[in-house]
Amino acid sequence: MDKVFTDVMTTDCRTALLEIQYFVARDFRLDTQLYTHCKSDATQFCYAAPNWTEDANSIGPQRNPLVLPCLYRYAFHPPDGAALKPKCIDEVRRVMRQRANSVDLIPEVEEPCIQDLATLCFEKTGRGEEMQCLQDNLEKLSPSCKVQVSNYTEEEADHIELNPFVTAYCSRFLETNCQDELDEGDEGQVMECLIEYKMHPETTMNSKCRAAVEHFQLIAMQDFRFSGPFKRACKLDIARFCPNVKAKPQVVSCLSEMVRNDTVAQSLGSRLSNVINPGSQHRVSQPCRQQLRNQLLQQHEDVQLNPNVRKPCALDEKRFCSQIKPGQGRILACLKSHHPHIGHIYTAVLADASARFRYMIGHCPIIFSSGTDEHGLKIQQASLKANQQPLEFCNTISAKFRKALDNCDIGFTDYIRTTEKRHMDNVTSFWNLLSDRGFIYKGNYEGWYCTADEAFIAEDQTVVIKLPSGQEQRVSTDSNRPVEWSSEVNYLFKLSECKKQLLQWVESGPVVRPIRHYNLLKSWLDQDLFDLSISRPSSRLSWGIPVPGDPSQTIYVWLDALLNYLTVAKSSPSRMVWPPDVHVIGKDILKFHGLYWPAFLISAGLEPPKSLLVHGHWLVDDQKMSKTTGNVTSPQSCIDVATVNGLRYFLLHEGVPASDGNFSMKMMVRVANADLADGIGNLVNRCCGKSLNPTQVRLGVDPTSFKVCGSAGSELLKLLEITPDAVYEEYMNWNYYKGIDLVMALSRGANGLFHLMEPWKLKKEGNMEKFHATMAATMETARIIGILLLPIVPSFSERLLDKLGVPKEERSWEFTRVQWNSKTHPLGDQGPVLFPRIKYE
């Protein structure tokens, strides 16, 4: 039987043996070796008939088919004081290994699953393929079948011999690398050993063994119980904290979020003592935290095991990483290096909407810059990892960022790269200016340095935590990233002398929005300010701009990067425009823009920026988006699904600067379909369609157009009269989400009027006064909607206004008012549907 599915076995012999085993599996007495060594144990523990010839019916009609599962339970899960004889255990293991080859040999599975096998797995006839098919389709199985397959899979997780693919393809690897786990008894440790070796970069695991292990990992995602060590370590924690969660990725996410929150809470509560008592305040047990670490490492190693990455990044993986060999984190590394994520784009979309709005209300000229900062240790290390020269690496990444901005209709007037000569010359000049004004001196600088943040961190803003591995690590309390002690000769900036001027700037008006970020910045200024290291030894950081006159030092990356704004201002074709009206930034870089940058400018004799607009981060399906976990969502994958208009509309509709936003593809599609396709798009398409509008004109509108339509028309007119001013106020205050809601109220009002008046019936009945009034009122509303949404979805709005035949010169903010006139305007080219409904699974 051990060779029944090997190439040495003929088909006829295999068929005959399986037919015999079919009956053996249902009566343990028919297996001579099993019966010989297990007869007494079966009688003692499993109520088997004491004699072979005794009628089974005398102890119950179905007793003998249940003897083998009973022996299995006693072999692997014996109760206290009850154990099978060693030879019986060996025979039970042999039989269970043989049974794993075919569902026909596992009656407790085969009988409840007979219909599912016929429906889902009729083509699966090879070794172990039926069970594998049932496991792959677990959620499609009938309830009784699902229970039995789940029970079997739970046992399979703890006993490797029940997985015929692993035992067949990994036997030699197991003997070489996992013999200790085999000798100690399984309990899931053998599979853990295989997974650990599979993730190791120097592992020589054969491809079939690797595939078998990966397939089991995918199956185990369906239920946390399918991972034995994880189940045992976290069972109580799951019951306590995540009782309604079953799928392993969601369980891992639930518990990991608790661990992260506890760590952050400890960090915030331990600034005075500066040390955390490891484990004392963690709600999740230490063994479970260790297992969580293992699971997160597996997700990092293979994106197929991380649904937060797999689904959102499927299109990007196909586009960018199709040639990358899976495993060992290679796909995740590829995805990280190939595109910006929606967090980057949200910053640009906010700034773009503001620039377009201000242009519409007459602010001119508009200088709107974006770009990439390309120096620093992170870039130096990333280029080394990519096996590229730093500039070559930056050229590739910057080009992708610029393309992403172009694809998202970002209308910047200047794209600045910090590797450009104009910028490096400006940085050198600015350094000399600060030096000449006495704000730079050379000294020895010691402190905790965070490589990820590229900043020194004050000791009272760090805390020691205990990692799941048991090691202690000091981290930044702001970013929760590791820090290390560094002592080196640097140039320092006299930040301590700037506190008074910084306070005057902050208190001069609403320079930081929203208020929560203003309060945070104010709290920093209420503390002592210490001089800031603004250079790094070139021996450690070579990729950057050298300190003028001292090539042994490289200028601090943030001083370099922040000066991009000044470089752009100096590059203005007419004159230098300073200070900037606003910097649009994410909340994670507030300290650099709210403390260091204005301090640099004040020290150089320049005015700081007039304001900072600080926005929150984006979650993805309620999970924090980060490069570490890999659940970054690229703008291009969103555009591929919902177009650039769907993406921009969703970000500005759902994004609230004062708080974090939550992104999901399904939500984006739902919002875009409801508002752009079904709301505005449907209204415009019906008004411009030749069935209702055969002459293809936009009628002039006057007050009677609304009055003829009754109370609904009068209500719509009132809305049209107040909405532009209300939207203006919201846009001015960066509340685009509120402005969009006001615009959509117009859309609902116009659609409601259209449905109420039923112009198709009016036309058919010959009631042309009401017909023309309805068409004029709804098309005028559509025109105003198009202009109001120009900052939000510019290409969508331009097409809408083109369809309505609105001249280019009549698209500024002054034309958001109702334009009373009797003139008829020809419609423009209708082209395709304004916004087709999105189909997304």
C-alpha positions in Angstrom: 0.0 0.0 0.0 2.9 2.4 0.6 3.7 2.2 -3.1 0.1 2.2 -4.4 0.4 5.7 -6.0 4.0 5.3 -7.2 5.1 4.7 -10.8 6.1 1.1 -10.1 2.4 0.2 -9.4 0.3 -0.9 -12.4 -3.1 0.6 -12.8 -4.9 -2.7 -12.4 -2.9 -3.6 -9.3 -3.6 -0.1 -7.8 -7.4 -0.5 -8.5 -7.5 -3.9 -6.9 -5.6 -2.7 -3.8 -7.8 0.3 -3.4 -10.9 -1.8 -3.6 -9.6 -4.1 -0.9 -8.6 -1.1 1.3 -12.0 0.4 0.8 -13.4 -2.4 3.0 -10.4 -2.5 5.3 -11.0 1.1 6.1 -14.5 0.3 7.3 -13.5 -2.7 9.4 -10.2 -2.7 11.2 -10.4 -6.5 11.5 -9.6 -6.9 7.8 -6.1 -5.5 8.3 -4.2 -8.4 9.7 -1.3 -6.4 11.1 -3.5 -3.8 12.6 -5.8 -6.3 14.1 -3.0 -8.4 15.6 -1.3 -5.5 17.4 -4.3 -3.5 18.3 -7.0 -6.1 19.2 -6.7 -5.8 22.9 -6.4 -1.9 22.8 -9.4 -1.8 20.5 -11.4 -3.9 22.9 -10.3 -1.9 26.0 -10.7 1.6 24.6 -12.9 1.4 21.6 -15.6 -1.1 22.4 -14.5 -3.5 19.6 -15.7 -7.0 19.6 -13.3 -9.2 21.6 -13.3 -12.0 19.0 -12.8 -11.6 15.2 -15.8 -13.8 14.5 -18.2 -12.1 16.9 -21.1 -10.4 15.1 -20.5 -6.7 15.1 -24.2 -6.1 15.4 -24.0 -7.5 18.9 -22.3 -4.3 20.0 -24.0 -1.9 17.6 -24.6 -1.8 13.9 -21.8 0.7 13.1 -19.2 -0.2 15.7 -16.3 -1.6 13.6 -16.1 1.4 11.2 -15.5 3.6 14.2 -12.7 1.5 15.8 -9.9 3.0 13.7 -10.8 6.7 14.3 -11.0 5.8 18.0 -7.6 4.1 17.9 -6.2 7.2 16.1 -7.5 9.5 18.9 -5.8 7.3 21.5 -2.6 7.2 19.5 -2.2 10.9 19.1 -4.4 12.4 21.8 -4.5 9.9 24.7 -6.3 10.9 27.9 -4.4 10.8 31.1 -3.6 7.2 32.2 -4.6 5.7 28.8 -2.2 4.8 26.1 -2.0 2.3 23.3 0.8 -0.2 23.0 3.8 1.0 21.0 3.4 -1.5 18.2 -0.3 -0.6 17.9 0.6 3.1 17.6 3.0 2.2 14.8 0.3 0.3 13.0 -2.2 3.1 13.4 0.2 5.6 12.0 0.9 3.3 9.0 -2.8 2.9 8.3 -3.6 6.6 8.7 -0.7 7.4 6.3 -2.2 5.0 3.7 -5.7 6.4 4.3 -4.5 9.8 3.4 -4.0 8.8 -0.2 -7.7 8.7 -1.0 -10.9 10.0 0.5 -12.5 6.6 -0.2 -10.3 5.2 2.6 -11.5 7.8 5.1 -15.2 6.9 5.6 -15.9 9.6 8.2 -15.1 12.1 5.4 -16.2 10.2 2.3 -19.8 9.6 3.5 -20.8 13.2 4.3 -18.9 14.5 1.3 -20.0 12.2 -1.4 -22.1 14.9 -3.1 -19.4 17.5 -2.8 -16.9 15.1 -4.3 -19.2 14.5 -7.2 -19.9 18.2 -7.8 -16.5 19.8 -7.1 -13.8 17.1 -7.3 -15.0 14.6 -9.9 -11.8 15.1 -12.0 -9.5 14.7 -9.0 -8.4 11.0 -9.0 -4.7 11.2 -8.1 -3.0 10.6 -4.8 -4.4 12.9 -2.2 -6.1 15.0 -4.8 -9.7 14.5 -3.5 -8.9 15.7 0.0 -6.8 18.6 -1.4 -9.8 19.6 -3.6 -12.2 19.5 -0.6 -9.7 21.6 1.4 -9.4 24.1 -1.4 -13.2 24.5 -1.6 -13.8 24.4 2.1 -16.3 27.4 2.0 -18.3 25.7 -0.7 -18.9 22.4 1.0 -22.1 21.3 2.7 -22.1 21.9 6.4 -21.6 18.2 7.4 -18.8 17.8 4.9 -17.2 21.0 5.9 -17.1 19.9 9.6 -15.4 16.6 8.7 -12.9 18.1 6.3 -12.0 20.8 8.9 -11.5 18.2 11.6 -9.3 16.2 9.3 -7.3 19.3 8.2 -6.8 20.2 11.9 -5.3 16.8 12.5 -3.2 17.0 9.3 -1.7 20.2 10.7 -0.4 18.3 13.7 0.7 15.1 11.9 2.6 15.4 8.8 2.0 11.7 7.7 -1.6 12.7 6.9 -0.4 15.0 4.1 0.5 12.7 1.2 2.2 15.4 -0.8 4.5 16.5 2.0 5.4 12.9 2.9 6.1 12.1 -0.8 8.0 15.1 -1.8 9.7 16.2 1.4 10.9 12.9 2.9 14.6 13.4 2.2 14.5 17.0 3.2 12.8 16.1 6.5 15.5 13.4 7.2 18.2 15.9 6.7 16.8 19.1 8.3 13.9 18.2 10.6 14.9 14.9 12.1 14.7 16.3 15.7 11.1 17.3 15.2 10.3 13.9 13.7 11.9 12.1 16.7 10.1 14.3 19.3 6.6 13.6 17.9 4.9 16.0 15.6 2.3 18.2 17.1 2.8 20.6 14.1 6.5 21.1 14.7 7.5 19.3 11.6 5.4 21.6 9.4 6.9 24.6 11.3 10.4 23.3 10.6 9.6 23.0 6.8 8.1 26.5 6.7 11.1 28.0 8.5 13.5 26.3 6.0 11.4 27.3 3.1 11.7 31.0 4.0 15.5 30.8 4.4 17.4 32.2 1.4 20.0 29.4 1.3 17.5 26.6 1.5 17.9 23.8 -1.0 14.4 22.6 -0.7 13.2 21.0 -4.0 10.4 22.7 -5.9 7.8 19.9 -5.3 8.4 20.0 -1.6 8.2 23.8 -1.5 4.9 23.7 -3.5 3.5 21.1 -1.0 4.4 23.3 2.0 3.1 26.5 0.3 -0.2 24.8 -0.5 -0.7 23.7 3.1 0.1 27.3 4.2 -2.7 28.6 1.8 -5.1 26.0 3.2 -4.2 27.0 6.8 -5.3 30.6 6.0 -8.9 29.5 6.1 -9.0 28.6 9.8 -6.5 29.4 12.6 -7.1 25.8 13.9 -5.3 24.5 10.8 -1.9 25.7 12.3 -1.2 23.6 15.3 1.4 25.6 17.3 -0.5 28.9 16.5 -3.8 27.4 17.7 -2.3 26.1 20.9 -0.4 29.3 21.7 -3.2 31.7 20.9 -6.4 29.8 21.5 -7.3 31.5 24.8 -6.3 35.0 23.4 -8.5 34.4 20.4 -11.5 33.4 22.5 -11.0 36.4 24.7 -10.2 39.2 22.2 -11.3 37.9 18.7 -14.1 35.5 19.5 -16.0 36.0 16.2 -12.9 35.7 13.9 -11.9 32.4 12.3 -9.8 33.0 9.2 -6.1 33.1 10.3 -5.1 36.3 8.5 -8.0 38.2 10.3 -7.0 36.5 13.6 -3.4 37.6 13.1 -4.5 41.1 12.2 -6.8 41.3 15.2 -4.2 40.2 17.7 -1.4 42.1 16.1 -3.4 45.3 16.3 -3.8 44.7 20.1 0.0 44.0 20.5 0.8 47.2 18.6 -1.7 49.3 20.6 -0.3 47.9 23.8 3.2 48.7 22.8 2.3 52.2 21.8 0.4 52.7 25.0 3.4 51.5 27.0 5.6 53.8 25.1 3.4 56.8 25.8 3.1 55.9 29.4 6.8 55.2 30.1 8.5 58.4 29.1 9.3 59.2 32.7 10.8 55.8 33.6 12.2 55.4 30.1 11.9 51.6 30.4 9.0 49.2 29.9 8.5 46.3 32.2 8.5 43.7 29.4 5.2 41.8 29.1 3.6 43.3 32.1 1.0 45.3 30.2 0.5 43.2 27.2 -2.9 41.7 27.0 -1.9 39.1 24.4 0.2 36.3 26.0 3.9 36.0 25.3 3.7 32.5 23.5 0.9 33.9 21.3 3.0 37.0 20.5 5.9 34.8 19.4 3.5 32.9 17.1 2.2 36.2 15.7 5.7 37.1 14.8 6.1 33.8 13.0 2.9 34.4 11.1 3.8 37.9 10.1 7.2 36.7 8.9 5.4 34.1 6.7 3.2 36.9 5.3 6.2 39.0 4.5 7.9 36.0 2.8 5.0 35.2 0.5 2.3 37.8 -0.4 -0.1 34.9 -1.2 -0.3 34.5 2.5 -1.3 38.1 3.1 -4.7 39.0 1.8 -4.1 42.7 2.7 -1.5 42.7 0.0 -2.6 39.9 -2.4 -6.0 41.4 -3.4 -5.1 45.2 -3.6 -1.8 44.5 -5.3 -2.8 41.8 -7.7 -2.7 44.0 -10.8 0.6 45.6 -9.7 2.2 42.3 -9.1 1.2 41.1 -12.6 2.4 44.4 -14.1 5.7 44.9 -12.3 6.7 41.6 -10.7 5.7 38.9 -13.1 9.3 37.9 -13.7 10.2 37.8 -10.0 10.5 34.3 -8.4 8.0 34.1 -5.5 9.2 33.5 -1.9 11.7 35.0 0.5 10.0 38.4 0.4 11.0 39.0 -3.2 7.5 39.9 -4.5 7.0 42.3 -1.6 10.4 44.0 -2.2 9.5 44.3 -5.9 6.1 46.0 -5.1 7.7 48.4 -2.6 10.3 49.6 -5.1 8.0 50.1 -8.1 5.4 52.7 -7.2 4.1 55.4 -4.8 1.0 54.5 -2.9 -2.2 56.3 -2.4 -0.9 58.1 0.6 1.6 60.0 -1.5 -1.1 60.7 -4.1 -3.6 62.0 -1.5 -1.1 64.7 -0.6 -0.7 65.6 -4.3 -4.5 65.5 -5.0 -5.2 67.8 -2.0 -2.6 70.3 -3.3 -3.8 70.0 -6.8 -7.4 70.6 -5.9 -6.4 73.7 -4.0 -4.3 75.0 -6.9 -7.1 74.5 -9.4 -9.7 76.1 -7.0 -7.5 79.2 -6.4 -6.8 79.6 -10.1 -10.6 79.5 -10.7 -11.2 82.3 -8.2 -8.5 84.5 -9.8 -5.3 83.8 -8.0 -2.5 84.1 -10.6 0.2 83.1 -11.1 -0.1 79.7 -9.3 3.2 78.0 -8.4 2.5 74.4 -7.6 5.5 72.2 -7.0 5.9 68.5 -6.3 8.8 66.2 -6.7 11.1 63.8 -5.0 13.8 64.1 -2.3 16.5 61.7 -3.3 19.4 62.0 -0.9 20.0 60.2 2.4 20.9 56.9 4.0 17.7 55.2 3.1 18.2 55.9 -0.6 21.9 54.9 -0.3 20.9 51.5 1.3 18.0 50.9 -1.1 20.2 51.5 -4.2 22.8 49.1 -2.8 20.1 46.5 -2.3 18.8 47.1 -5.8 22.4 46.7 -7.2 22.2 50.1 -8.8 24.2 53.4 -8.5 22.2 55.8 -6.3 21.5 58.3 -9.1 20.4 55.5 -11.5 18.1 54.2 -8.7 16.7 57.7 -8.1 16.2 58.3 -11.9 14.0 55.1 -12.0 12.0 55.9 -8.9 11.5 59.6 -9.6 10.3 58.8 -13.1 7.7 56.5 -11.6 6.5 59.1 -9.1 6.2 61.7 -11.9 4.3 59.3 -14.1 2.0 58.5 -11.2 1.3 62.2 -10.7 0.6 62.7 -14.4 -1.8 59.7 -14.4 -3.7 61.3 -11.5 -4.2 64.6 -13.3 -1.8 66.5 -10.9 -1.2 69.8 -12.6 2.1 70.9 -11.0 4.0 73.8 -12.5 7.4 72.6 -11.3 8.6 69.1 -10.6 11.7 69.4 -8.4 14.3 66.7 -7.8 16.8 67.2 -5.1 19.6 65.7 -7.3 19.2 68.6 -9.8 22.1 71.1 -10.0 19.8 74.1 -9.4 18.8 72.5 -6.1 22.3 71.5 -5.0 23.6 75.0 -5.7 20.7 76.4 -3.6 21.5 74.1 -0.7 25.1 75.1 -0.8 24.3 78.8 -0.9 21.8 78.4 2.0 24.3 76.6 4.1 26.8 79.4 3.6 24.1 81.9 4.5 23.3 80.2 7.8 27.0 79.8 8.6 27.7 83.5 7.9 24.8 84.5 10.2 26.4 82.4 13.0 23.7 79.7 13.2 26.1 76.7 12.4 28.9 75.4 14.6 30.9 72.2 14.7 30.7 69.9 17.7 30.4 66.3 19.0 26.9 65.1 18.8 25.6 62.0 20.8 22.1 60.6 20.8 19.6 58.0 19.7 19.5 57.9 15.9 16.6 56.4 13.9 17.8 55.3 10.5 14.2 54.9 9.2 13.3 58.5 10.2 16.8 59.8 9.4 16.7 61.8 12.6 18.2 62.0 16.1 15.6 61.4 18.7 15.6 62.9 22.2 16.0 60.3 24.9 12.7 61.2 26.5 11.1 60.4 23.2 12.4 56.9 23.1 11.4 53.8 25.1 12.7 50.3 25.5 10.3 47.5 24.5 10.6 43.8 24.5 10.4 42.1 21.1 8.5 38.8 20.5 11.9 37.1 20.2 12.7 38.2 23.8 15.3 40.8 22.8 15.0 44.4 24.1 14.9 47.2 21.6 14.8 51.0 22.1 12.3 52.7 19.7 11.1 56.2 18.9 7.8 56.9 20.7 6.6 59.0 17.7 7.2 56.4 14.9 7.7 53.2 16.9 10.8 52.6 14.8 14.2 51.3 16.2 16.9 53.7 17.3 20.5 53.1 18.0 23.1 55.1 20.0 25.3 57.3 17.8 28.2 59.5 18.7 29.9 61.5 16.0 31.4 64.9 15.0 28.7 66.9 13.2 27.8 70.4 12.3 24.9 71.7 14.5 22.2 74.3 13.9 21.3 76.6 16.8 17.7 75.6 17.0 17.6 76.6 20.7 17.9 80.2 19.7 14.8 80.1 17.5 12.1 79.3 20.0 10.8 82.9 20.5 10.5 83.5 16.8 8.9 80.1 16.2 6.3 80.9 18.9 5.5 84.2 17.3 5.0 82.5 14.0 2.8 79.8 15.3 0.7 82.3 17.3 0.4 84.8 14.4 -2.7 83.1 13.0 -4.0 79.7 11.9 -0.7 78.7 10.4 -1.3 75.0 11.0 -4.6 73.2 10.1 -6.5 71.2 11.4 -6.4 72.5 15.0 -5.3 69.1 16.5 -2.0 69.4 14.6 -1.7 73.1 15.6 -2.0 71.9 19.3 0.6 69.2 18.8 3.1 71.7 17.3 2.4 74.1 20.1 3.1 71.4 22.7 6.5 70.8 21.2 7.3 74.5 21.4 6.3 74.5 25.1 9.3 72.1 25.7 13.0 73.0 25.5 14.5 73.0 22.0 17.9 71.6 21.6 20.4 72.3 18.9 20.0 70.1 15.8 22.6 68.0 14.1 22.6 69.1 10.4 25.3 66.9 8.9 26.5 63.3 8.9 30.0 61.9 8.4 30.5 61.2 4.7 32.1 57.9 5.7 28.6 56.8 6.9 26.5 58.8 4.4 28.1 59.4 1.1 24.9 60.0 -1.0 24.1 63.6 -0.4 25.4 67.2 -0.8 28.9 67.7 0.8 29.2 70.4 3.4 30.8 73.5 1.8 34.6 73.4 2.6 34.4 70.1 4.5 33.9 67.0 2.3 34.2 64.8 5.4 30.6 65.8 6.2 27.4 65.4 4.2 24.5 67.8 4.7 21.6 66.4 6.7 18.9 65.0 4.4 16.0 67.0 5.8 17.8 70.4 5.5 18.6 69.3 1.9 15.0 68.2 1.2 13.1 71.1 2.8 15.0 73.6 0.7 13.3 72.2 -2.4 10.6 74.8 -1.8 13.1 77.6 -2.0 14.7 76.2 -5.1 11.3 76.2 -6.8 10.6 79.8 -5.7 14.0 81.0 -7.1 13.3 79.2 -10.4 10.1 81.2 -11.0 10.3 82.6 -14.5 9.2 86.1 -13.5 10.3 86.8 -9.9 10.8 84.9 -6.6 7.5 84.4 -4.9 8.0 84.0 -1.1 6.8 83.0 1.3 4.6 80.0 0.2 0.9 80.2 0.9 0.8 76.6 2.0 2.7 73.4 2.4 0.5 70.3 2.1 2.0 67.5 4.2 1.2 64.2 6.0 1.1 64.3 9.7 4.2 62.2 10.1 6.5 65.0 8.9 4.9 67.8 10.9 7.9 68.3 13.1 10.2 68.8 10.2 7.9 71.3 8.5 6.6 72.9 11.7 9.8 73.3 13.7 13.0 72.8 11.7 11.9 74.4 8.4 10.6 77.7 9.8 13.6 77.8 12.1 16.0 77.5 9.1 14.1 80.2 7.2 14.0 82.6 10.2 17.7 82.1 10.8 18.4 82.9 7.1 16.3 86.1 7.3 13.4 84.7 5.3 9.7 84.5 6.2 8.4 81.0 7.1 5.5 79.6 5.1 2.1 81.2 5.6 0.4 77.9 6.5 0.7 74.2 6.8 -2.2 71.9 5.8 -1.6 68.6 7.7 -3.6 65.5 6.7 -4.0 62.1 8.2 -2.9 58.7 6.8 -4.8 56.1 4.9 -5.8 52.7 6.2 -6.4 49.9 3.7 -9.4 47.8 4.6 -9.1 49.2 8.2 -5.5 48.2 8.5 -2.6 50.6 8.7 -0.9 51.0 5.3 2.9 50.5 5.6 5.7 49.2 3.5 6.7 46.9 6.3 3.4 44.9 6.1 3.3 45.5 2.3 -0.4 46.4 2.1 0.4 49.5 0.1 -2.1 50.3 -2.7 -0.8 51.9 -5.8 -2.7 54.6 -7.5 -2.4 52.9 -10.9 -4.2 49.8 -9.6 -7.0 52.1 -8.5 -7.1 53.9 -11.9 -7.2 50.6 -13.7 -10.4 49.7 -11.7 -12.1 53.1 -11.3 -10.3 55.5 -13.6 -8.5 58.6 -12.4 -11.8 60.4 -11.8 -13.0 57.6 -9.5 -9.8 57.6 -7.5 -9.6 61.4 -7.1 -13.3 61.7 -6.3 -13.0 58.9 -3.6 -9.9 60.4 -2.0 -11.4 63.9 -1.7 -14.9 62.7 -0.8 -13.7 60.2 1.9 -10.5 62.0 3.1 -10.9 64.2 6.1 -7.6 66.0 6.9 -8.2 65.9 10.7 -8.4 62.1 10.8 -7.2 59.0 9.0 -9.1 57.7 6.0 -10.0 54.1 5.2 -9.5 52.9 1.6 -11.0 49.8 0.0 -11.5 49.0 -3.7 -15.1 48.0 -3.0 -15.8 51.3 -1.3 -14.2 53.3 -4.0 -16.2 51.5 -6.7 -19.4 51.9 -4.7 -18.9 55.7 -4.2 -17.8 56.3 -7.8 -20.7 54.3 -9.2 -23.3 56.0 -7.0 -22.2 59.6 -7.5 -20.4 59.8 -10.8 -22.1 57.1 -12.9 -25.7 56.9 -11.4 -25.9 60.5 -10.2 -24.2 63.1 -12.3 -23.4 60.9 -15.3 -26.9 59.5 -15.7 -28.4 63.0 -15.5 -26.1 64.5 -18.1 -26.4 61.5 -20.4 -30.2 61.6 -20.4 -30.4 65.4 -20.9 -28.0 65.2 -23.8 -29.4 62.0 -25.4 -31.0 62.3 -28.8 -34.2 60.7 -27.7 -35.1 63.6 -25.5 -32.8 66.2 -27.1 -32.8 65.5 -30.9 -31.7 69.0 -31.7 -28.7 68.7 -29.4 -29.0 72.0 -27.7 -28.8 73.4 -24.2 -31.7 75.7 -23.6 -31.5 79.1 -22.0 -32.8 79.4 -18.5 -34.9 82.0 -16.6 -36.8 82.0 -13.3 -39.9 80.6 -14.9 -38.0 77.5 -15.9 -38.0 76.5 -12.2 -41.4 77.9 -11.3 -43.1 75.9 -14.1 -41.8 72.8 -12.4 -43.7 73.5 -9.2 -42.3 73.2 -5.6 -39.6 70.8 -6.7 -38.3 73.4 -9.2 -38.4 76.2 -6.6 -36.5 74.1 -4.1 -33.8 73.3 -6.6 -33.5 77.0 -7.5 -33.0 77.9 -3.8 -30.3 75.2 -3.6 -28.6 76.6 -6.7 -28.5 80.1 -5.2 -26.9 79.1 -1.9 -24.6 76.2 -2.9 -21.7 78.0 -4.8 -21.0 80.3 -1.7 -21.2 77.3 0.6 -18.9 75.2 -1.5 -16.5 78.2 -1.8 -16.2 78.4 2.0 -15.6 74.6 2.4 -13.0 74.6 -0.4 -11.2 77.6 1.1 -11.0 75.7 4.4 -9.7 72.5 2.8 -13.0 70.7 3.6 -13.4 69.2 0.1 -15.4 66.3 1.5 -18.0 68.8 2.7 -18.0 70.8 -0.5 -18.5 67.6 -2.5 -21.5 66.7 -0.3 -23.1 70.0 -1.1 -22.5 69.5 -4.9 -24.1 66.0 -4.7 -27.1 67.5 -3.0 -27.6 69.5 -6.3 -27.2 66.3 -8.2 -29.9 64.6 -6.2 -32.1 67.6 -6.5 -31.8 67.7 -10.3 -32.3 64.0 -10.6 -35.3 64.2 -8.3 -36.8 67.0 -10.5 -36.2 65.0 -13.6 -37.9 61.9 -12.3 -40.8 63.9 -10.9 -41.5 65.8 -14.1 -41.0 62.8 -16.4 -39.9 64.9 -19.5 -40.3 61.9 -21.8 -44.0 61.9 -21.0 -44.3 65.6 -21.3 -42.7 65.5 -24.7 -45.0 62.7 -25.8 -48.1 64.5 -24.5 -47.0 67.7 -26.3 -46.6 69.7 -23.0 -43.6 71.6 -24.4 -43.6 74.4 -21.8 -43.0 72.0 -18.9 -40.7 69.9 -21.1 -38.5 72.8 -22.0 -38.5 74.1 -18.4 -37.5 70.7 -17.0 -34.7 70.3 -19.6 -33.4 73.9 -19.0 -33.4 73.6 -15.2 -31.7 70.2 -15.1 -29.0 71.1 -17.7 -28.3 74.4 -15.9 -27.8 72.5 -12.7 -25.5 70.1 -14.5 -23.5 73.0 -15.8 -23.0 74.4 -12.4 -22.1 71.0 -11.0 -19.5 70.6 -13.7 -17.8 73.9 -12.7 -18.0 73.2 -9.0 -16.3 69.9 -9.4 -13.4 71.1 -11.7 -10.9 71.2 -8.8 -12.0 67.7 -7.7 -12.3 65.7 -10.9 -10.9 68.0 -13.6 -11.0 65.6 -16.6 -14.5 64.4 -15.7 -15.8 68.0 -15.3 -14.2 69.1 -18.5 -15.9 66.3 -20.5 -19.2 67.2 -18.8 -18.9 70.8 -19.7 -17.8 69.9 -23.2 -20.9 67.8 -23.6 -23.0 70.7 -22.5 -21.2 73.0 -25.0 -19.9 75.4 -22.2 -17.2 77.6 -23.6 -13.7 77.3 -22.0 -13.8 81.0 -21.0 -17.0 80.4 -19.0 -15.6 77.9 -16.6 -14.2 80.1 -13.8 -15.8 80.4 -10.4 -17.9 83.4 -11.3 -19.9 81.1 -13.6 -21.1 78.9 -10.8 -24.0 81.3 -10.4 -27.2 80.6 -12.4 -26.8 82.3 -15.8 -30.2 83.8 -16.7 -30.5 84.1 -20.5 -32.7 83.1 -23.3 -29.9 82.0 -25.6 -29.8 78.4 -26.9 -26.3 76.8 -26.9 -25.4 73.9 -29.2 -24.2 70.8 -27.3 -20.6 69.7 -27.8 -19.4 66.3 -29.1 -21.1 63.7 -26.9 -18.5 61.0 -27.3 -18.8 58.0 -24.9 -20.8 57.8 -21.8 -19.6 60.3 -19.2 -18.8 57.8 -16.5 -19.6 54.1 -17.2 -20.6 52.0 -14.2 -17.6 50.1 -12.9 -17.9 46.3 -12.6 -15.6 45.0 -9.9 -15.5 41.6 -8.2 
